[in-house]
Amino acid sequence: MANTAKSQPKSDNKKFDQPPANLFMGMGRLGQDPVLRYTGDGRAWVKTSIAIFQGEDKDPIWLDVKSFAKPLEKGGFDERVPLAIAELKKGQKISVRGKLYCDKREHNGKQYVDWGLVLFNAPTIVADVPSGADAGKPDADAPSEAEEVIEGEPD
């Protein structure tokens, strides 16, 4: 008796099966303009830094941020993410998702630890929310509640 049930194709791509064990998601401000570079074989990569706000009375957490062009099956590289990051500017608020890494080094007999993040995808630009005197005030260009258009037929 032949098995007529169609088998599901096996996924060769493990990244969709489960999230990585080392996953960092956070929001912060760029500490410097991104610097776009190329490796000897033409692979684009970008480096910058991000400050993660922890509260008024605490210093921010600083992370180095890197992103590399991904190799394509047909040859060459997918440079969309590094090129998108290179367009960002110092001070912009972004949301990031990537893999944390730790570099330990010694300089003049003193131990240092540098934390960083290798991005999985392009960051999302986050709109600033007004604070202080402007907080809670409606946007001048947005329609007020009375001006909202209500769709549908009247009762």
C-alpha positions as CSV (number, residue, x, y, z in Angstrom):
1,M,0.0,0.0,0.0
2,A,1.5,3.3,-1.1
3,N,1.5,6.3,1.1
4,T,-0.5,9.0,-0.8
5,A,-0.2,11.7,1.8
6,K,2.0,14.5,0.6
7,S,4.9,15.2,2.9
8,Q,5.8,18.7,3.9
9,P,9.0,20.0,2.5
10,K,11.7,20.2,5.1
11,S,13.0,23.7,5.9
12,D,16.7,24.1,5.0
13,N,16.5,27.6,6.6
14,K,16.7,27.2,10.4
15,K,16.3,30.9,11.1
16,F,12.5,30.6,10.6
17,D,12.1,27.5,12.8
18,Q,12.9,29.2,16.1
19,P,14.3,32.5,17.3
20,P,18.0,32.5,18.0
21,A,19.1,31.9,21.6
22,N,21.1,35.2,21.6
23,L,18.5,37.8,20.6
24,F,18.6,41.4,21.7
25,M,15.9,43.9,20.9
26,G,16.2,47.5,22.1
27,M,15.7,51.1,21.4
28,G,18.2,54.0,21.6
29,R,19.9,56.9,19.9
30,L,22.8,56.7,17.4
31,G,25.9,57.9,19.1
32,Q,27.7,58.6,15.8
33,D,27.1,58.8,12.1
34,P,27.4,55.3,10.6
35,V,30.5,54.6,8.7
36,L,30.2,52.4,5.5
37,R,33.1,50.3,4.6
38,Y,33.9,47.4,2.1
39,T,35.9,44.3,2.7
40,G,38.6,43.2,0.3
41,D,36.1,41.0,-1.6
42,G,33.6,43.8,-2.0
43,R,31.3,43.0,0.9
44,A,29.7,46.1,2.4
45,W,29.5,46.6,6.1
46,V,28.6,49.4,8.4
47,K,29.6,50.4,12.0
48,T,28.1,52.9,14.4
49,S,27.1,53.0,18.1
50,I,23.8,53.2,20.0
51,A,23.1,54.6,23.5
52,I,20.3,52.7,25.3
53,F,18.5,54.9,27.9
54,Q,18.2,53.4,31.3
55,G,16.6,56.2,33.3
56,E,17.2,59.7,34.5
57,D,19.8,58.9,37.2
58,K,21.7,56.1,35.2
59,D,24.3,56.2,32.5
60,P,23.2,54.8,29.1
61,I,24.4,51.5,27.9
62,W,26.6,51.9,24.9
63,L,26.7,49.3,22.2
64,D,28.8,49.1,19.1
65,V,26.5,48.3,16.2
66,K,27.6,46.4,13.0
67,S,25.8,45.1,10.0
68,F,27.2,43.1,7.1
69,A,26.0,42.5,3.6
70,K,24.6,39.0,3.3
71,P,26.0,36.7,0.5
72,L,23.6,35.7,-2.2
73,E,23.2,32.2,-3.6
74,K,23.8,33.4,-7.1
75,G,26.9,35.3,-6.1
76,G,27.4,38.8,-4.9
77,F,26.0,40.4,-1.8
78,D,22.7,41.8,-0.6
79,E,23.8,45.2,0.6
80,R,20.3,46.7,1.5
81,V,20.8,46.6,5.3
82,P,24.2,48.2,5.5
83,L,23.3,50.8,2.9
84,A,20.1,51.7,4.8
85,I,21.9,52.1,8.1
86,A,24.5,54.3,6.4
87,E,21.8,56.8,5.6
88,L,21.0,57.3,9.3
89,K,22.4,60.3,11.3
90,K,23.8,60.7,14.8
91,G,21.0,61.3,17.4
92,Q,18.3,59.5,15.5
93,K,16.2,57.2,17.7
94,I,16.0,53.7,16.4
95,S,14.8,50.2,17.3
96,V,17.2,47.4,16.7
97,R,17.2,43.6,16.7
98,G,20.4,41.5,16.6
99,K,22.9,39.3,18.2
100,L,25.0,40.6,21.2
101,Y,28.7,40.1,21.3
102,C,31.4,40.8,23.9
103,D,35.0,41.8,23.1
104,K,37.5,41.7,26.0
105,R,40.8,43.5,25.6
106,E,43.7,44.8,27.6
107,H,45.2,48.2,27.2
108,N,48.1,49.5,29.4
109,G,47.6,46.7,31.9
110,K,43.8,47.5,32.3
111,Q,41.1,45.1,31.2
112,Y,38.2,46.5,29.1
113,V,35.0,44.9,27.9
114,D,33.2,46.2,24.8
115,W,29.6,45.1,24.1
116,G,28.2,45.2,20.6
117,L,25.4,44.1,18.4
118,V,25.3,42.5,15.0
119,L,22.0,43.5,13.4
120,F,19.7,40.8,11.8
121,N,17.8,43.4,9.7
122,A,17.6,47.1,9.1
123,P,16.7,49.2,12.2
124,T,13.3,50.9,12.5
125,I,13.3,54.7,12.9
126,V,11.3,55.7,16.0
127,A,9.4,59.0,16.1
128,D,10.3,61.2,19.1
129,V,7.4,61.8,21.5
130,P,7.3,65.3,22.8
131,S,8.1,65.8,26.5
132,G,7.7,68.6,28.9
133,A,5.5,71.6,27.9
134,D,4.6,70.0,24.5
135,A,3.5,66.6,25.9
136,G,-0.1,65.9,25.5
137,K,-0.7,68.7,23.0
138,P,-2.3,67.6,19.8
139,D,-0.3,67.8,16.6
140,A,-1.3,71.0,14.7
141,D,-1.6,69.1,11.4
142,A,-3.7,66.3,12.8
143,P,-7.5,66.7,12.7
144,S,-9.2,67.3,16.0
145,E,-11.8,64.9,17.4
146,A,-14.5,67.2,16.1
147,E,-13.0,67.3,12.6
148,E,-12.6,63.5,12.2
149,V,-14.5,62.0,9.3
150,I,-16.9,59.3,10.3
151,E,-17.6,56.8,7.6
152,G,-20.9,55.1,7.2
153,E,-24.5,56.3,7.0
154,P,-26.2,58.5,9.6
155,D,-28.8,56.8,11.9
